[in-house]
Amino acid sequence: MKWGIDLGGTKIECVVLEQGSHRVIERERLSTEAHLGYEHLLTRIKELITLVEKKVGASPTRIGMATPGVLEPETQQMKNCNTTCMNGKPMKDDLEALLKIPVRVANDANCFALAESLMGAGKDYPDAEVVFGVIMGTGVGGGLIVNGKIINGFHGIAGEWGHNELEPNGRPCYCGRRGCVETVISGPALEQYYTAVSGEQLSLRKIVDSFNNKSDVHAIATIERLLDNYGKALSQVINIVDPGLIIIGGGVGNIDLLYREGYERIRRYVFNKGQLQLPVLKPVLGDSAGVFGAALLWD
């Protein structure tokens, strides 16, 4: 059996997959309760695994974990976590000491990309040597898969396209810089832009509806800005790694315009004389991708 944990801001999920078939044997969730601190977070992970052990009648001999942020290769401490109590902590070592089994830790966007590549949308594209998995939601992130394996990079930050500068002197980003991709095309950034130009607050869903109805000039400006910057930002990724497949996850990724008008914006900016045959797809695993990817980390 393969065991995986997806550690989110509000919930922790555990899955047990059948070896070989990837059939789900058991899934369970608990609230994260990260506001109670790092040590409590470790305790919640242990509680969840114990609960699943009782249900399946077996214990893991090793486990994979999807986390916000990444494990710094040199220091073996967590960094870039929006669950901030994890930053600077040797989570892998602490979990191995607590659980007394080997643990592999990977960024949740990397786990999303791995699962979708091997179990999800990528199953129909077995010849795609390089797959780029995108998260466009509350934040913007990504994961790079080559020949079925996560590419972590020398500093552990491969795939972090969300923190490339897209808008010079743009909005401040939590990373300390300004104008990052995340500050321009994430869900909250789009809603903030709409409020800035209209003086009103609307959900992203309603902004998209107003764009489709052509009933709101401010919604039109917001979505046009999204499409153009989406094309610019993804063209930079394509120019560097030239993947055979891109899979778009996250709430913003549900906007159908990205796969039509957005695709044409990518074509406009990519360095290939206007030619683009690259499939850009929605995911098929839903919110299961992160935990499935965690379970695949030992493959």
N, C-alpha and C positions, 0 to 999 in steps of 0.2 A: 504493500500500500504506500501511496505517496501522501504526505501531509503538508499542508500549507496554511499560513496565517497571513491575513491582510489587516494591517494595523492602520485604521483610519482615524480621523479627528473625532468622530462621534461613536464609531463602532469598531469592534474587533471581530473578524470572521475567521473561522477555521473550516477547512475542507479536507476530506479524505477521499482520494481518488484510487480506483482500482489500477493496479500495475498493468501497463500495456494498453488497456482499452480506454483509460481516462474516464471510465464511468464513475459518477459521483456515488460514493458509499454513504457519506454523512456530511452535513453542513450545519453549523451552529454559529450564533452571534451573541455577543455581549456588548453592552455599552462600554466605551473606552474609559470614561471617568478620568481623563488626562489632567483635569484641573486639580486633582488630588496629588499630583506629582509623579515623578519618574518611578520611584519604588513601588507605588501603587499600580502603576501601569504594568510593570513586570508581574506583579501579583495577579492582575486581571488576565494576562496572557496564560499564566499557569493555571488559573481557575478554568479558563475556557478549554484548554487542552485536557484537563482532568475530566471535565464534563463530556467531551467527545470520546475520550478513552472508555468511559463507562458505557456509552451508547454502542460503540463498535466492538467492545470486548478485546481491545488490543491497544498497545502503546506504540508511539513512533520510535523508530531507531535513529531518525534524523528528520529535520524539518526545515522548510524554507519560509522566509518571511518577507512580505512586501511592506515597505515603510515609506512614510513621507521623508524626504531628504535622502541622503546617501551616507554610506560608511566611508570615511576618509581612508584611503589605502595606507597612507604613511602612519597615521596615529591610531587607526582602528577605532576612531570615535565618530559619532554621528554629527552631520552638519546639514545646513540648509533645510531643517525640519520646521514646518509650520506648527507642528506640535512641539512647542519650544522647549519643554522640559526634557526632551531627548537630546538636544544639541549639546555636544561636548561629552556625551556619555558613551562608554564602551559597550553598547547594547549587545553586540554579538557575544562578547566574552561574558557579560552578565547573564545572558539567557542560557548560554552553554553551562555555566556554573549552576544556574537554577534548575534547568531541565535535565542536566546530565546526559545530553545527547548533542551531536554536532548540529550547528545552525548555519544556514546561509542566508544572508541579508541582501536584498536588492531594492532599489527605488521602485515605488509603486507604478510609475510610468513605464519602467523597464519590464515589470511583470505583466502589465497590460499588453505591451508590445509582444512579449514572448508568447503569452496565451493566445492572443488573436492570430499570431503568425502560425502557430502549430495546431491550435484547436478551433480557431474561429474563422474569420474572413480569409485568412491566408491558406486555408486548406484547399481552396480552389485555384491557388497559384503556387504549385509546388516548385516551379522553376524560378521563383523570385528569390535570388540569392541574398539580396539585401532588402529588409523591410523596415520602414520607419513608422513607429506607432506614435500618434499624436494625442495629447490630452488638451482639450480646449473647454474649460469649464470655469470654475472659480479662479483657477490659475491656468497657466499654459506650460506644458512640459512635453517630454517625448522620450522615446526609447529606441535604440538602434539594435536591430537583430541581423546578424550575418551568419548564414549557414546554420540557422536554428539556435544560435547562441547569443546571449546578451553581450554587447560591447560596452564595458564599463568605462574604458578610457584610463589614461595615466593618473588623472586626478579624481576619477570616479564621477565625472560630470558629463560623459558622452550623452548626446541627445538633448541637452538643456537649451534648446533653441528659444525658450520663453524668456531668456535673459540676454539675448542679443539686442543691441540698440536698434529700434525701429523708427523712433520719432525723436530727433535731436532736441534736447531741452524740454522733453515731454513731461508727463506726470511722474512724480517720485515713485519709485518701486521699493518694496520692503528690503530688497537686496542692497540698497544704498545708492543705486544709480537712478537715472531718469530715462524715461522713454523706452523701457524694455517692451518686447513683444507682449508680455503679460499685461502691461499697463495700457495697451491699445486694443487688443482683440479678445481678452477674457470677458466672461459674462458681466462681472461687476464694472469693468472698464467701459463696456458698451453702454450700460445703463447710466453710468456717470456722464459719459459724453452726451447722451440724449438730454439729461437734465441740464447740462451746461449750456446747450444750444437752445433748449425749449423753455427752461424754467419750470418744467414739470417732471414728475417721476412716473416712469412706466416700467413694467417688467419687460424683460427681453422678448418674451413670447408676444406681448402686445405690440412691441416695437416692430417685430417682424410682420405681424398681421397688418399693422398700419402701412408698412412698406408695400406689402403685397396688394393692399387695397388702393395704394397711391393716394391715401387720404390725409397724409401728414408729411409736410416737407421736412420736418426735423427727423422723422423716422427714416425717410429716404436718404437724408444726409448721413445718418448714423450707419445704416446698412451699406451704403456705397463706400463709406470709409472702412467698414469691416472687410468688404470684399477686396478692395484694393490693397489693404495692408496684409490681409491673408495671402493674397497672391505674391506680394513682395517677400513676406517672411518665409513661405514655403519654397519659393524659388531659390532662396539662398541655401536651404537644406539640400534641394535637388542638385544645385550646382556643385556642392561639395561631395555628397555621397552617391548621387544618382541611383536612388533605390529602385527596385523592381515593383514595389507596392507601398502605398501609404494608406494607413488605417486611422480614421479620425474618431476619437472618443471624446467623452465629456458632453455637457449640456449644449454648448455652442455648436458642437459637431452634429447636433440633430437638425440644424438649419439646412433645409434642402438646397437653398441657394448656393451653398458652398460647393456642391457637386455639379452645378451647372454654370452660373455666372462666375462663381469663385474659381472653377477649373479654368475658365477662359482667362482670368486674371493671372493665374499661375503661368499659363501658356505665354502671356504677354511679357512676363518678366524673366522667364527661364532662359538661360544662355544656350539656345538650341535653334536659332533661326525660326522661332515660332512653332516648332514641332514639339508635340507632347503626346505620347501614347501611354504614359504611366497611369495605371489604375489607382484611383483615389476612392476609398470605400468607407462605408459605415461599419462599425463593429457588429458582431453577431452574439457576443457573449454577455452583453449588458454589464451590470455591475459585478458580475462574477469573474471578470477577466483578471483582476488583481490577485485574487486568492488562488485562482487556477494557475496563474503564472508563478506564484510563490511555490506551489506544489511541484512545479516543473523544474525548479532551480537545481535539483540534484540529477537531472537527466544528463 
